[in-house]
């Protein structure tokens, strides 16, 4: 347990660390990778290059310091981190290494202002946080490993099928090389996939939502090819999967984890809101939820046009055959060949204000997935419709930059 004096020192110095947060975290990663280059196989190097990981970790450190008197307020955030760590196969021995270089970076950047007393307080605070996360991750791994078809660490899978879903999204059906069952999962969860990236000379890990319901034998992921632009490079892993991974090839998977999933036992309405490739976890949620005819499901999706709209025909067929399901599609840049009323329902960006009669359902839960700016807009739109925060759920992949 942290003493009150330690908490007071951490709180008092948190604004200083926030002021120098990006410099501290940048120095931390430099130190870490110089001393342990093998950890580049665990970290997302694309986010490193773009500075996203540095920004996200700096915010996380400051948030922890701000809430050190009431760590329970961070319970949901810590559960999310623990699930992501379990999916990345983060191990207990990684924590002391990270702590050493984080404290070393603080000392280097702040210089004499980082007194022994301040470094000691932050060391204790970090140790306390590490213990909490390690405990949560241990429970997750134990639970998953004990499940029928479950495992810990990495397991070899073979690409059974590869199917284009749109001009930018491709689905991969993955089956275990050992021929044994695979663990079930909650609709909305993800798996970690590890592949060797020749361009980096490293293994890289990405987390992709499972885009189908459990069947006990295979998993399906649907991956958007990230082409990059003037501000960011192409996605290392998504490009490799699209261009170089074929049927019969092997990949390594971590078991399913994640905190973004529906209550499969509920019968209350479900409103799914997605943009672009954010539809992938929604498809899993949808397929499971509509199995109960008592449950009303509304799926709102935004895409540029039919060329990039994945699984559109299957969603239309599902809507035609299930009375408890309705899909509402927005295209912000329809093609000349796109027909309103057939390919899409509304032109423009997703506008929940136009759909209040469709989505204001008794005791409904609202799930949002897509690019961070998209989710911010939809979150704020739901709040403007007086939806309680507890009813709004969202998923962020990569560094969590959602909270300001």
C-alpha positions in Angstrom: 0.0 0.0 0.0 1.2 3.5 -0.8 1.6 5.9 2.1 -0.2 9.2 2.0 3.2 11.0 1.8 4.0 9.0 -1.4 0.6 9.8 -2.9 1.0 13.5 -2.1 4.4 13.6 -3.8 3.1 11.9 -6.9 0.1 14.2 -7.1 2.2 17.3 -6.5 4.7 16.3 -9.2 2.2 15.1 -11.8 1.8 18.5 -13.5 5.5 18.7 -14.0 5.6 15.3 -15.6 2.7 16.2 -17.7 4.5 19.3 -18.9 7.5 17.2 -20.0 5.5 14.1 -20.7 6.3 13.6 -24.3 10.0 14.2 -23.8 10.1 11.8 -20.9 8.3 9.0 -22.8 10.4 9.5 -25.9 13.5 9.2 -23.8 12.0 6.2 -22.1 11.5 4.3 -25.4 15.0 5.3 -26.6 16.6 3.9 -23.4 14.4 0.8 -23.4 15.1 -0.2 -27.0 18.8 0.5 -26.7 19.0 -1.8 -23.6 16.5 -4.4 -24.8 16.2 -4.3 -28.6 14.2 -7.6 -28.5 11.3 -5.7 -27.1 10.8 -4.0 -30.5 9.1 -7.4 -31.3 6.4 -6.6 -28.7 5.8 -2.8 -29.4 4.0 -1.5 -32.4 6.8 0.2 -34.3 4.4 2.1 -36.6 2.9 3.8 -33.6 6.5 4.5 -32.4 7.3 6.2 -35.7 4.2 8.3 -35.6 4.5 9.3 -32.0 1.1 7.9 -31.0 2.5 5.5 -28.5 4.6 8.2 -26.8 1.5 10.4 -26.5 -0.7 7.7 -25.2 1.7 6.5 -22.5 2.4 10.1 -21.4 -1.4 10.5 -20.9 -1.7 7.2 -19.1 1.0 8.1 -16.6 -0.6 11.5 -15.9 -4.0 9.9 -15.5 -2.7 7.4 -13.0 -1.1 10.2 -11.0 -4.2 12.3 -11.1 -6.3 9.4 -9.7 -3.9 7.9 -7.3 -6.2 8.7 -4.3 -9.0 6.7 -6.0 -7.4 4.0 -8.2 -10.8 2.3 -8.4 -11.9 5.1 -10.8 -9.4 3.6 -13.3 -10.7 0.0 -13.0 -12.2 0.0 -16.5 -9.0 1.4 -18.0 -6.8 -1.1 -16.2 -9.0 -4.0 -17.3 -8.6 -2.8 -20.9 -4.8 -2.5 -20.5 -4.6 -5.9 -18.9 -6.5 -7.6 -21.7 -4.3 -5.9 -24.3 -1.2 -7.0 -22.5 -2.4 -10.6 -22.2 -3.0 -10.5 -26.0 0.5 -9.2 -26.6 2.0 -11.9 -24.3 3.4 -9.3 -22.0 5.2 -11.1 -19.2 5.8 -10.3 -15.5 9.6 -9.9 -16.2 8.9 -7.0 -18.5 7.6 -4.8 -15.7 10.8 -4.2 -13.8 12.6 -3.4 -17.1 9.9 -0.9 -18.1 10.0 0.6 -14.6 13.8 1.0 -14.6 13.8 2.9 -17.9 10.8 5.0 -17.1 12.3 6.2 -13.9 15.6 6.7 -15.6 13.9 8.9 -18.3 12.2 11.0 -15.6 15.5 11.6 -13.9 17.3 12.4 -17.2 14.7 14.9 -18.5 13.9 16.7 -15.2 17.5 16.7 -14.0 18.1 18.0 -10.4 14.4 18.7 -10.1 13.9 14.9 -9.8 15.1 14.5 -6.3 15.7 11.1 -4.7 12.4 11.5 -2.8 10.5 12.2 -5.9 12.0 9.2 -7.8 11.4 7.0 -4.8 7.7 8.0 -4.7 7.2 7.3 -8.4 9.1 4.0 -8.1 6.6 3.0 -5.4 3.6 4.2 -7.4 4.8 2.3 -10.5 5.4 -0.8 -8.5 1.9 -0.7 -7.1 0.4 -0.2 -10.6 2.6 -3.1 -12.0 1.4 -5.4 -9.2 -2.3 -4.6 -10.0 -1.8 -5.2 -13.7 0.3 -8.4 -13.3 -2.4 -9.8 -11.0 -5.1 -9.0 -13.5 -3.1 -10.4 -16.4 -2.4 -13.6 -14.5 -6.1 -14.2 -13.8 -6.9 -13.6 -17.5 -4.3 -16.0 -18.7 -5.3 -18.7 -16.1 -8.9 -18.4 -17.1 -8.3 -18.5 -20.8 -5.8 -21.4 -20.6 -8.2 -23.5 -18.5 -11.0 -23.0 -21.1 -11.8 -25.8 -23.6 -9.6 -25.0 -26.6 -7.8 -22.3 -24.7 -4.1 -21.6 -24.5 -1.5 -19.2 -23.3 1.2 -17.5 -25.3 1.4 -18.1 -29.0 -0.3 -20.9 -31.0 0.3 -21.7 -34.7 -2.6 -21.3 -37.0 -3.0 -21.9 -40.8 -4.8 -19.6 -43.2 -7.7 -21.8 -44.3 -9.4 -19.2 -46.5 -8.8 -15.6 -47.7 -11.7 -13.6 -49.0 -11.8 -10.0 -50.2 -14.7 -8.1 -48.6 -14.2 -4.8 -50.3 -11.5 -3.0 -52.2 -9.6 -2.4 -48.9 -10.8 -5.1 -46.5 -10.0 -8.9 -46.6 -11.2 -11.6 -44.3 -8.9 -14.5 -43.2 -10.3 -17.8 -41.9 -7.7 -19.2 -39.4 -7.6 -22.8 -38.1 -5.1 -24.3 -35.6 -2.3 -26.3 -37.1 -2.6 -28.9 -34.3 -6.2 -29.6 -35.4 -7.5 -29.2 -31.8 -10.5 -27.0 -30.8 -10.2 -23.3 -30.3 -11.5 -21.3 -27.3 -14.9 -19.6 -27.6 -15.0 -15.8 -27.1 -17.4 -13.0 -26.4 -18.8 -11.2 -29.5 -16.7 -8.1 -29.9 -13.4 -9.5 -28.6 -10.1 -9.6 -30.6 -7.1 -11.9 -31.1 -3.5 -10.9 -31.3 -1.7 -12.0 -34.5 2.2 -12.1 -34.7 4.0 -12.1 -38.1 7.5 -11.5 -39.2 7.9 -8.2 -41.0 10.9 -8.3 -43.4 10.9 -4.5 -43.9 11.6 -4.1 -40.2 13.5 -7.3 -39.5 11.2 -7.7 -36.6 8.1 -9.6 -35.4 5.1 -7.3 -35.1 1.9 -8.0 -33.3 -1.5 -6.5 -34.1 -4.9 -7.0 -32.6 -7.9 -7.6 -34.9 -11.5 -8.1 -33.9 -13.1 -11.4 -34.5 -15.7 -10.8 -37.2 -17.8 -14.0 -36.8 -19.4 -15.8 -33.9 -17.6 -18.7 -32.2 -17.7 -22.1 -33.8 -15.1 -24.0 -31.8 -12.8 -24.7 -34.8 -11.7 -21.5 -36.6 -11.5 -17.8 -36.2 -12.2 -15.1 -38.7 -10.6 -11.7 -38.8 -11.4 -8.9 -41.4 -8.4 -6.7 -42.0 -8.3 -3.2 -43.6 -5.2 -2.6 -45.7 -3.7 0.7 -44.4 -2.1 2.3 -47.4 -0.7 5.3 -45.7 -0.6 8.9 -46.9 1.5 12.0 -46.7 1.3 12.0 -42.9 1.8 8.3 -42.1 3.4 5.2 -43.7 1.5 2.1 -44.9 0.6 -0.4 -42.2 3.4 -2.9 -41.9 1.2 -5.8 -40.8 -2.0 -5.1 -42.8 0.0 -4.7 -46.0 1.8 -7.9 -45.4 -1.4 -9.8 -44.7 -3.1 -8.5 -47.8 -0.2 -8.8 -50.2 2.0 -11.7 -49.0 0.0 -14.0 -46.7 -1.9 -16.7 -48.6 -4.0 -19.8 -48.0 -1.8 -22.4 -46.4 0.5 -19.9 -44.7 1.1 -20.0 -41.0 0.7 -17.2 -38.4 0.8 -17.1 -34.6 -2.2 -16.2 -32.6 -2.8 -15.3 -29.0 -6.1 -16.4 -27.5 -9.1 -14.0 -27.6 -9.3 -11.2 -25.1 -10.9 -7.8 -24.8 -13.4 -5.8 -22.8 -15.6 -4.6 -25.6 -18.4 -7.1 -26.0 -22.1 -7.5 -25.6 -24.1 -9.3 -22.9 -25.3 -12.3 -24.8 -27.9 -13.0 -22.2 -29.6 -9.7 -22.4 -32.8 -9.2 -24.3 -32.8 -5.4 -24.3 -32.2 -3.4 -27.5 -28.8 -3.1 -29.0 -27.6 -0.2 -31.2 -24.4 -0.8 -33.1 -22.6 2.3 -34.6 -19.5 1.8 -36.8 -17.4 3.6 -39.3 -15.2 1.9 -41.9 -13.5 -1.2 -40.7 -15.0 -0.6 -37.3 -17.9 -2.8 -38.4 -15.8 -6.0 -37.8 -16.6 -6.5 -34.1 -20.2 -5.3 -34.8 -20.7 -8.2 -37.2 -19.9 -10.7 -34.5 -22.1 -8.9 -32.0 -24.9 -8.7 -34.6 -24.8 -12.4 -35.6 -25.0 -13.5 -31.9 -27.7 -11.0 -30.8 -30.2 -11.7 -33.6 -30.3 -15.3 -32.6 -32.7 -14.2 -29.9 -35.8 -12.9 -31.8 -36.8 -10.9 -28.7 -33.8 -8.6 -29.0 -34.1 -5.6 -31.2 -30.9 -4.7 -33.1 -30.2 -1.5 -35.0 -26.9 -1.3 -37.0 -25.8 2.1 -38.2 -22.7 2.1 -40.5 -20.8 4.8 -42.3 -18.6 4.2 -45.3 -17.3 6.3 -48.3 -19.2 4.2 -50.8 -19.9 0.7 -52.0 -16.3 0.0 -53.1 -15.1 0.1 -49.6 -18.2 -1.1 -47.8 -17.4 -4.6 -46.5 -20.0 -7.3 -46.1 -22.8 -5.1 -47.4 -24.7 -7.8 -49.3 -24.7 -10.1 -46.3 -25.9 -7.3 -44.0 -28.8 -6.5 -46.4 -29.7 -10.3 -46.6 -29.7 -10.5 -42.8 -32.0 -7.5 -42.5 -34.4 -9.1 -45.0 -34.6 -12.3 -43.1 -34.7 -11.1 -39.5 -37.5 -8.9 -38.3 -35.6 -7.9 -35.2 -32.8 -6.3 -37.2 -32.5 -3.1 -39.1 -29.5 -1.7 -40.9 -29.0 2.1 -41.7 -26.1 2.9 -44.0 -24.6 6.3 -44.7 -22.3 7.0 -47.7 -20.4 10.2 -47.5 -19.0 9.9 -51.1 -21.4 7.7 -53.1 -20.2 6.4 -56.5 -22.3 7.3 -59.6 -23.4 3.7 -59.6 -24.5 3.7 -55.9 -28.3 3.7 -55.6 -29.8 5.3 -52.5 -32.3 2.9 -51.0 -30.5 -0.1 -52.3 -26.8 0.4 -51.6 -27.2 3.0 -48.9 -29.9 4.8 -47.0 -28.6 8.3 -46.4 -25.9 10.5 -48.1 -23.3 12.2 -45.9 -21.6 11.3 -42.7 -23.3 9.4 -39.9 -25.7 11.7 -38.2 -27.4 10.2 -35.1 -29.5 13.4 -34.7 -31.5 12.3 -37.8 -32.1 8.9 -36.3 -33.4 9.7 -32.8 -36.7 7.8 -33.5 -34.7 4.7 -34.7 -32.2 4.6 -31.9 -33.9 6.0 -28.7 -35.1 2.5 -27.6 -36.0 1.5 -24.0 -32.9 0.5 -22.0 -30.8 0.1 -25.1 -27.0 -0.2 -25.1 -24.9 1.6 -27.7 -21.6 0.3 -29.1 -19.3 2.5 -31.2 -16.3 1.4 -33.2 -14.3 3.2 -35.9 -11.7 5.9 -36.3 -11.2 8.0 -33.1 -12.6 11.2 -34.6 -15.7 9.3 -35.7 -16.2 7.8 -32.2 -15.8 11.2 -30.6 -18.6 12.6 -32.8 -20.9 9.7 -32.2 -20.3 9.7 -28.4 -21.1 13.4 -28.2 -24.2 12.9 -30.4 -25.5 10.2 -28.0 -24.8 12.4 -25.0 -26.8 15.2 -26.8 -29.7 12.7 -27.0 -29.5 12.2 -23.2 -28.0 8.7 -23.4 -26.4 7.9 -20.1 -22.6 7.3 -20.2 -23.0 3.9 -18.7 -25.0 2.8 -21.8 -22.2 4.0 -24.2 -19.4 1.5 -25.0 -16.6 2.0 -27.4 -13.4 0.2 -28.7 -10.1 1.8 -29.5 -7.3 -0.2 -31.2 -3.7 0.9 -30.7 -2.9 3.8 -28.4 -6.0 5.1 -26.7 -6.2 8.7 -27.7 -10.0 9.0 -27.1 -9.9 10.7 -23.7 -8.5 14.2 -23.6 
